[in-house]
Amino acid sequence: MHILLIEDDPQMAEYLRKALVEVGAVVDRAADGREGLRMATASDYDVLILDRMLPGLDGLAIVRTLRAAGNRTPVLFLSALGEVDDRVEGLRAGGDDYLIKPFAFSELHARVEALVRRGVAEAPETRLRVADLEMDLLKREVTRAGQPIQLQPREFRLLECLMRHAGRVVTRTMLLEQVWDYHFDPQTNVIDVHISRLRSKIDKDFDPPLLQTVRGAGYRLQAG
């Protein structure tokens, strides 16, 4: 089990490193967010354990960056921020589990083992498909009927969100949180503008149209 530990507190980091090594893990450690992100993208790990509050780049930003790049390595957040909203924010950023400080190592170990089992059982999803619309998450490429479609980064995130919820209504609130990282309504037409642009690229020259507006509810990507 190869683990990347991103923790700026030297005492906590050394305690966890020793304890994890004692149960058979190989542990690399980064002391700040930027170094942690560099290491996470340079090597393959079974699990990432990271503090949420880090110098240089916080844990939420690290995970969002990794997920946007198609990295699906399981992530366990460690944090003293234990309110419900804090935990929800960590999970929505792309974390797989959230452990509140202080904690017992036995619980951390059990959670890490569960994440590793889950990672082995579930092969990383690298391609999404709805009808003849395909998205390659690793290459960051989109095609429809075999024809390449050029998307801006925000359009790519928007389409990814819709494809992951294919056949289901995605509300405006969900899009604001998952695509724009807003946890409030900015009272602008930003969603409408991006939906219009996306529709012009994935539906205009193809049949049948896939991107549907569900009046009063949100949007749905539906085959047929």
Summary of the structure (lengths in Angstrom):
residues: 224
radius of gyration: 19.5
end to end distance: 44.0
largest distance: 59.7
contacts: 658
relative contact order: 0.10
helix: 41%
strand: 22%
